[in-house]
Amino acid sequence: MPVTTRFAPSPTGYLHLGHAFSACDAWTRARGAGGRFLLRLEDIDPARCRPEFAAAIQDDLAWLGLHWDGAVRVQSEHLADYHAVLDALAARGLVYPCFCTRAEVLREVSASAGAPHAPDGSPLYPGTCRRLSAAERAGRIAAGERFALRLDMQAALIPGLWYEEEGEGQVPCHPEAFGDVVLARKDAPASYHLCVTHDDMLQGVTLVIRGEDLRPATHLHRLLQALMGWPAPRYAHHPLLLDATGRRLAKRDKAMTLRDMRARGLSAEAVIGLIRAG
Ligand code: GLU
């Protein structure tokens, strides 16, 4: 199978040097193997994503010469795809509606000392709404109460799963660290975890190149792939670029955005040179 890589930014800000590093790595790997390099805009969160950033991302990549194959996949245009996955999981009893507000979850969690957190830093959900009766759920939904959908982790767990990390081999998966993770938010139609896994399958991605910060999420993505019977890509998580003070680059660091470098007169070749030098 030809290598297919992708760059999948969320249009919540301008691309910085760290993004360019990731995109360049994915582009180089695809081009070097005669494979495909895809661009996907992960704009599923309406509160954080903006069209001007989506346009800027494409403009910055083209400026760098990192041309992608085929059409850009824009997640917000494919909500029906993600709903179908949620429906499939619901039909197997693997998701349940959660009516709790963020404040309620925090209140419950902070009441129990030393409460554990998921790898993304959010408090582990104590399972309040998992214990609701079917009648109670139906009543609250009928009353128009808004709800998120959570994965019932205990029901969904598949023992013995692993994913393949380049240079490391098979890594045993521990998705249970996420607890009953949210797969559809009250205010966003589907979660990052669900959409990214679905789209990597749909687009035939064979090698996922992304920052080390997303490595813990891979455990959960592998579980979703296994539950849905989707093939598992290989993964290569790269170290994050740090600024002069040792902090990871973020979209708020204006000086490190490609926009700013370009405005200061840096050429695309110079930026690629910086990236290749690590
Ligand atoms: N959209 C995610 C982000 O911008 C990255 C997704 C991925 O590479 O898996 O952080």
Residues whose N, C-alpha, C, O or C-beta is under 5 A from the ligand:
A	BS01	LIG	A8 P9 S10 E42 V196 I209 R210
